[in-house]
Amino acid sequence: MCTHGDAPSEGSAGQSRRGFLRNAALAGAGTAALGAGTSALGAAPAFAADAGRGGKVGPWRPDPDALQFTLAVMPDTQFLYWGSQDSVNRTPQEESFRYIIDNSKDSTHNIVFMAHLGDLTQDADASSFQQVDKAFALLDSHGAAYSVVAGNHDVSGDDSRGDTPYLQTLGPQRFKRARTFAGADATGYNTAHVFQAAGRSWLVLALDWRTTNQGFEWANDVIKAHPRMPVILTAHDIVYSDYDDNVFPYESGDPENNAALSDYGKTIWDRLINENDQIFLTLNGHYWPSGRTNKKNAAGNDVHMHITNYQNRYFGGGGMIRLYHFDLARDTIDVETINPWILAQDPESRTELAAEHARITGPVDDFSIAIDFEKRFSGFIPVPVRPSRPAARELVKGTVAYWRFDGQGKPGTPLTTGETIRDLSGRGNDLTVATVPGTAADALTWSADHHPDQPGHASLKFAGGRNPLHGTYLTTRAQAPLNEETFRSGYTIETFVMMPLDWDAGKNGWAAILSRRGSAEAAGKHGRNTDPGEPLVQLAISNNGREPQFNHYPLNNTYPTTNWGHGLVELKWWHLAVVNDSHRTRLYVESAPVVDNPNRESHGLTSLGLPWLVGGHEYAGQIDIVFHGNVGDIRIVNRPLATKEFLTAR
């Protein structure tokens, strides 16, 4: 059994040096570092017909481009294969293999690869590996992508041991038909595999139970030869769970940090993981109960280190698998643990123990990991930066105002009262800087920060608020043509915004990114939801979870139409757009329509001929709050635009 401090199995005797050299020669000297082709090591595997439980299986057909995919992980199956005791049961493992194959083509799972974590057998006996060979033939016959590693119950000593039943059965020759096989070291005990998922290549390193200096050198060379691939490292022994398993359910302590490097794990960390930033996830079995931890590598990035093992559970785990559901759209890995063999049984016929183990749902077996994949991989997969675009390119038909903030001031330097920002549309709607008395000189500064899809690579950083009122904002001049515009034929208003971490609902809520001066009362507006003191148009951030709101008084009603968006998180750039087709108004966040877009006739925008404000908001004719956060490009067009015409369009 693999327990804390378990010693290597004596079931397989170490080989002589002559035996090692003979089999290394069979592997071929050129096999070592990176080659995809390897010579045979031992007999070729049997490709048998589907065995065990019946039913049509396959085909193996994962989607290599979908942003959601699954890595299946199978830990210690040793108690299913104890040939020297005449105790073998392939059925549970084969049922898991069928599940993996069948769910490769299912869009919900999209299983792209399976990694076995070692201890395939209990005794390392040839009779056990004959049965393992037959089980894995199910994967081979359907072209499934997988890797294996040797555990201490499969081999003894380190990877200089020479020939073994494990190597004869699951050595590099096993993968000669596999498209994902990327090579093996000279011993054949360390292998590399590359699978395709989410439109990129991912490298799996499958390392031996104990590897020598040459094994680590080979692994480092493989990573260097694939410098832009994220790496998942699998081995039988890396971390162990540092809490006890005397009770069930296990008292796991902190389920997000209840594992630690084993003695051998420290060697792997020092020799391979720490200096290779591409390794972001490690998986091992050997110990139980399950656990996980994070450790910072030399680059300061997280390495997620997980142990999964169920050999001490009912039926030796019964071929249990853990599913790592990668979702690159959500920046999350959702992890679940299931037993396909039990799930395939009639629920009414399951024993109580079987029913209990169909799914393992404790906090160490069913959880999610938040990973900003783009940021985590940016050290070796640089994020392409979309270049800025000339202003002239963004002057679509009907543009009546376009303000952007690049090339005008050094980042961090303040704008001064009276300074002008030109309207790039050429319509003369220039902005002038205005300041609330008593405001600090640096309340409005130039910034290089910007939305990744923003045409201008700059923004304005506002440091305004209320209680007390302070801040610097911008205003169109009194005679600006935009002041009179009522947009009877529709309009599109776009901007980019980011709120800082110190944004406060009480001090900063309801500040406007863009507003039109003139109160509802002064314009003769009245009726439901009318606030007599509020401005005629305001695109603001509410005090309720930073929800964007577009509140406007149209020409055809005496009361406002209000569009509400969802909460916007801080320190993230957001593109906001308001589109009116001369009948209805729609608010968009990141080009997606919000839920609260009223189905109400809304024609144009009421005007009293007064200026527009950027970053300023007035109530009853007086400035009452100034925006807090960054504002990027602003464009106003006198017609409705399709989302493909937005400033973010590619």
PETA-V955600 format. One record per helix or strand. SS is the DSSP state (helix for helix, strand for strand). FROM is the first residue (numbers start at 1). TO is the last residue. If there is no record, write none. Layout:
ss=SS from=FROM to=TO
ss=SS from=FROM to=TO
This chain:
ss=helix from=17 to=27
ss=helix from=29 to=31
ss=strand from=68 to=74
ss=helix from=78 to=80
ss=strand from=81 to=82
ss=helix from=83 to=85
ss=strand from=87 to=88
ss=helix from=91 to=102
ss=strand from=111 to=116
ss=helix from=126 to=141
ss=strand from=146 to=147
ss=helix from=165 to=170
ss=helix from=172 to=175
ss=strand from=181 to=184
ss=strand from=191 to=197
ss=strand from=200 to=206
ss=helix from=213 to=225
ss=strand from=230 to=234
ss=strand from=239 to=241
ss=strand from=259 to=261
ss=helix from=263 to=273
ss=strand from=279 to=284
ss=strand from=291 to=296
ss=strand from=302 to=307
ss=helix from=314 to=317
ss=strand from=321 to=327
ss=strand from=332 to=338
ss=helix from=340 to=343
ss=helix from=347 to=349
ss=helix from=352 to=356
ss=strand from=359 to=360
ss=strand from=367 to=370
ss=helix from=373 to=376
ss=helix from=391 to=394
ss=strand from=399 to=403
ss=strand from=414 to=414
ss=strand from=420 to=421
ss=strand from=431 to=435
ss=strand from=444 to=447
ss=strand from=459 to=463
ss=strand from=465 to=465
ss=strand from=470 to=470
ss=strand from=472 to=476
ss=helix from=481 to=484
ss=strand from=491 to=498
ss=helix from=505 to=508
ss=strand from=511 to=519
ss=strand from=534 to=541
ss=strand from=547 to=552
ss=strand from=561 to=567
ss=strand from=574 to=580
ss=strand from=585 to=589
ss=strand from=592 to=593
ss=strand from=596 to=596
ss=strand from=612 to=614
ss=strand from=616 to=619
ss=strand from=622 to=626
ss=strand from=628 to=637
ss=helix from=643 to=645
